[in-house]
């Protein structure tokens, strides 16, 4: 199983193919996902410190508009396939919002169209 390391939280074994946003939440981090994981709001942003996957969905690429060059990605559009280390940018505690949003589905939404960076 891949290991997901979350800066300031620890390392966790994650079932391969788990949606990153859900893996982070399952590790006890209240990551925001206000749109429910549909690549519309960008609140689930993470910075990759290691193990960044090479491909991305067309929805993620359109929403990030160049931020991916800084290692910023949308965790709702990534599947955990290999070991990775991330910094979570937006948590419930850091924003004062009333909830992180509805839990995203297990599969990437919208239906992923994969593009290469």
Secondary structure as GFF3:
##gff-version 3
##sequence-region A 1 117
A	DSSP	beta_strand	2	6	.	.	.	ID=ss1
A	DSSP	beta_strand	10	14	.	.	.	ID=ss2
A	DSSP	beta_strand	18	19	.	.	.	ID=ss3
A	DSSP	alpha_helix	20	26	.	.	.	ID=ss4
A	DSSP	beta_strand	45	50	.	.	.	ID=ss5
A	DSSP	beta_strand	55	57	.	.	.	ID=ss6
A	DSSP	alpha_helix	58	64	.	.	.	ID=ss7
A	DSSP	three_ten_helix	67	70	.	.	.	ID=ss8
A	DSSP	beta_strand	72	74	.	.	.	ID=ss9
A	DSSP	three_ten_helix	75	77	.	.	.	ID=ss10
A	DSSP	beta_strand	79	80	.	.	.	ID=ss11
A	DSSP	beta_strand	84	88	.	.	.	ID=ss12
A	DSSP	alpha_helix	92	95	.	.	.	ID=ss13
A	DSSP	beta_strand	114	116	.	.	.	ID=ss14
###
